C-alpha cells in the first residue's frame, strides 16, 4: 500500500473556505439535490405549460435551502489537535527528535539520581527498568541520556531478538558495520553452530565494546514474541550474547519494560543475573519539588485554579500521576480546551480514561470534519481498532498490506486513514518506516480495545478479533472497491487497478431516471401509455387510479422513497454481493441481486398513477433480497455468526415486506379517486406514509446499506469463512 499525500486543508478559521467543499461532498447533499433538481425541473416545465405555480420546484428550493443551512451548521469549526506546534506538552515523545523533547520532558530529579547510582553500581548484571505503561520509563531514560551526554550510550530498537539483527544494530551504532574482523566473527558464529560458540561471541563482544558503553533496549516487551519465534539455534546464540554482554567489563545493559510483560523478558535473561529498578507514576506528596513543577507547567496553559484542581483530581484518581496521561492531558488542554475534554471524554469516563477518550474522540471528530462527513469517522475507528487488536493480540506491528483484509475497507480509505493518523503521530514512526503499524503507546491500545465505540457494532469487533486470531495465510477474498452512487459515477477501480464498470446497471438506472422525468413533465402522455394497466386495476378496485395532475403530486414523494430503497439495494449489490461473488458463494444469485433495483424502478413507473400501490415496488424487491439472504444461509450449512445473521435478517426482511403489503390494503381503502373533496388529505396521507418508509429505509441503510453497514457484513462474513 502506498501513502497518498493527505492534505487536510483545514485551519482553525476555515469554515467559509471549506463550506462549499463540504456541501458538495456531503452524502445527504449528493442524495437530495439531484433528485430535487430532477423533480423541480420537471414540475417547472409542467407548470409553465399549464400556467400554474411550480409548487414542487418551490418546495425543492426550500428543502435545498434547509440542507444548506444544516450543512453550514455542521461545518462550524472544530477544535483541531495540534501537531508539534505545542509549546508545553506533547505525549508522543518517541516520535520526535531529541532536541524537540527537551521542552516537554518533566525532570524527576530524585528518581533520576537513584537511577544513575544504580547504573554506576552495576557489576556483571543486567538492569531492568520496570513500571506500568505510561509510568515514565522512556521519559526517565531520555532524562538520563540528556544528563550524561559525555558517556557513550547506545539505544537499540527492540523489534527483533534475532542474533544477527541485534549484532547488526550494535555494529551500526558503534560504527563498525564494515569491520572485517567483526563480520568474520559473525559468519563464524552462524556457520559453526555450537562449536566454540561462547568463545566466538566473547571475542565479538570484546571487539564491539572497547570503551565503557551503556546499551539500552527500550520497550523490551517487543523482544519476547520475537525471541519465542526464533529457531532453537538462534535462541541459543541470542541467550549467549546477552550472557556475554552481562559479563562484559565495558558494557552495561539496560532493559525498559512494562510490568505486565516482565515474564517474557525473564525467560530470555534467565532467572538470575539481573536487578530491578521500579518506576512509578508521579507522587506529588512524596516529591514536593515535582508537585511544584507540575503546577507551574499547568499554569503556563492559563488554566484557572478550579480547572487546575479538576485536572489534578482526575490525574491522581489512582493515587499517582501517569507520566503519559499527564502529557496527554496538557496536550489536549493546549489543543482543544477543557470544555471539549469534558464534552468528549467526560461523557462516559473519568480519570485517565477520560483523557484517553477525549483524544480518540477528537481524532474521530477531526477526521470526519476534514472528510466532510462525520460518518467517515467510522472508517478511522475501524482502522484504529484493527491496529490495536493486532498489536495487543499478536504483540507485534501490523503489516500495512494486511489492513484491508482485517478492516474490510477499500485500500483508498485505508490510505486516507493511515496518512491522517501518521500526520497526528499516532503510529510509531520506527515501524512505519518498515510499512508496519503499531500504536505509539500501549495505553492507547488498551483503551481502544476496552472503550465503548461510537460506530463499530459488537459483532464487527468480535469478527475483527477472530480474523486477527486466525491464520494469516488464508486471507479472505476482498474487493477494494469504493462506494459508488448509481447517479453520480459509472465506474470504480478494484485492488488491482482494473476498472469495474457497472455500466449496464447504471445506464438502466439512468434510463429510469429519464423515464421518471418524462413521467412528471408529461403526465398526460404517460397516463395514455399506461392506460392498459390503469384500466385493469380501475376495474378491480374502482377509483384507485388517479388522474394525471393529482397523481403527479403523490408520485413525487413515493418516487423519492422508491429511489432511496433502490439505492440501498444497489449499494448492497455493489459491495456485499459483489464480495460474495468473488468468494464463489453466489455466482448465479449475483445476477438476481443486480436485477432487484431495476425491477423496483420498473414497478414504480408502472404503478405511478396508482398511489395506493407505491409500497409494492419496495416490498417485492425487498422480499427477493430477503430470499437471497436465506438461500445463502441455507446453502452454507454453517453455524457461524454471519450465517445466523443472514438467516434472521432474511426472515425479518420478508416478514417486514409482508407487513408492508398491509399498508397497500390500507391505502386502497383510504386513498381513492371518487372522494375528490379529500385530494389534499390523500396527498398528505401518501406523503406521510412515504416519510415513514424513508425512515425505515434510513434505519436499514445504517444496518446494511451504508458503507459502514456493508463493512460490518463483509467483516462478519470473512470471520465466518476463514479457517482456524
C-alpha positions, 0 to 999 in steps of 0.5 A: 500500500502506498501513502497518498499525500493527505492534505487536510486543508483545514485551519482553525478559521476555515469554515467559509473556505471549506463550506462549499467543499463540504456541501458538495461532498456531503452524502445527504447533499449528493442524495437530495439535490439531484433528485430535487433538481430532477423533480423541480425541473420537471414540475417547472416545465409542467407548470409553465405549460399549464400556467400554474405555480411550480409548487414542487420546484418551490418546495425543492428550493426550500428543502435545498435551502434547509440542507444548506443551512444544516450543512453550514451548521455542521461545518462550524469549526472544530477544535483541531489537535495540534501537531508539534506546534505545542509549546508545553506538552506533547505525549508522543515523545518517541516520535520526535527528535531529541532536541524537540523533547527537551521542552516537554520532558518533566525532570524527576530529579530524585528518581533520576539520581537513584537511577544513575547510582544504580547504573554506576553500581552495576557489576556483571548484571543486567538492569531492568527498568520496570513500571506500568505503561505510561509510568515514565520509563522512556521519559526517565531514560531520555532524562538520563541520556540528556544528563550524561551526554559525555558517556557513550550510550547506545539505544537499540530498537527492540523489534527483533531478538534475532542474533544477527539483527541485534549484532547488526544494530550494535555494529551500526551504532558503534560504527563498525558495520564494515569491520572485517574482523567483526563480520568474520566473527559473525559468519563464524558464529552462524556457520559453526553452530555450537562449536566454540560458540561462547568463545566466538561471541566473547571475542565479538563482544570484546571487539564491539565494546572497547570503551565503557558503553551503556546499551539500552533496549527500550520497550523490551516487551517487543523482544519476547514474541520475537525471541519465542519465534526464533529457531532453537539455534538462534535462541541459543546464540541470542541467550549467549550474547546477552550472557556475554554482554552481562559479563562484559567489563565495558558494557552495561545493559539496560532493559525498559519494560512494562510490568505486565510483560516482565515474564517474557523478558525473564525467560530470555535473561534467565532467572538470575543475573539481573536487578530491578529498578521500579518506576512509578507514576508521579507522587506529588506528596512524596516529591514536593519539588515535582508537585511544584513543577507540575503546577507551574507547567499547568499554569503556563496553559492559563488554566484557572485554579478550579480547572487546575484542581479538576485536572489534578483530581482526575490525574491522581484518581489512582493515587499517582500521576501517569507520566503519559496521561499527564502529557496527554492531558496538557496536550489536549488542554493546549489543543482543544480546551477543557470544555471539549475534554469534558464534552468528549471524554467526560461523557462516559469516563473519568480519570485517565480514561477520560483523557484517553477518550477525549483524544480518540474522540477528537481524532474521530471528530477531526477526521470526519470534519476534514472528510466532510462527513462525520460518518467517515469517522467510522472508517478511522475507528475501524482502522484504529481498532484493527491496529490495536487488536493486532498489536495487543493480540499478536504483540507485534506491528501490523503489516500495512498490506494486511489492513484491508483484509482485517478492516474490510475497507477499500485500500483508498480509505485505508490510505486516507486513514493511515496518512491522517493518523501518521500526520497526528503521530499516532503510529510509531514512526520506527515501524512505519518506516518498515510499512508496519503499524503499531500504536505509539503507546500501549495505553492507547491500545488498551483503551481502544480495545476496552472503550465503548465505540461510537460506530463499530457494532459488537459483532464487527469487533468480535469478527475483527478479533477472530480474523486477527486470531486466525491464520494469516495465510488464508486471507479472505477474498476482498474487493477494494472497491469504493462506494459508488452512487448509481447517479453520480459515477459509472465506474470504480477501480478494484485492488488491482487497478482494473476498472469495474464498470457497472455500466449496464446497471447504471445506464438502466438506472439512468434510463429510469431516471429519464423515464421518471422525468418524462413521467412528471413533465408529461403526465398526460402522455404517460397516463395514455401509455399506461392506460392498459394497466390503469384500466385493469386495476380501475376495474378491480378496485374502482377509483384507485387510479388517479388522474394525471395532475393529482397523481403527479403530486403523490408520485413525487414523494413515493418516487423519492422513497422508491429511489432511496430503497433502490439505492440501498439495494444497489449499494448492497449489490455493489459491495456485499454481493459483489464480495460474495461473488468473488468468494464463489458463494453466489455466482448465479444469485449475483445476477438476481441481486443486480436485477432487484433495483431495476425491477423496483424502478420498473414497478414504480413507473408502472404503478405511478398513477396508482398511489395506493400501490407505491409500497409494492415496488419496495416490498417485492424487491425487498422480499427477493433480497430477503430470499437471497439472504436465506438461500445463502444461509441455507446453502452454507450449512454453517453455524457461524455468526454471519450465517445466523445473521443472514438467516434472521435478517432474511426472515425479518426482511420478508416478514417486514415486506409482508407487513408492508403489503398491509399498508397497500390494503390500507391505502386502497381503502383510504386513498381513492379517486371518487372522494375528490373533496379529500385530494389534499388529505390523500396527498398528505396521507401518501406523503406521510406514509412515504416519510415513514418508509424513508425512515425505515429505509434510513434505519436499514441503510445504517444496518446494511446499506451504508458503507459502514453497514456493508463493512460490518457484513463483509467483516462478519462474513470473512470471520465466518469463512476463514479457517482456524 
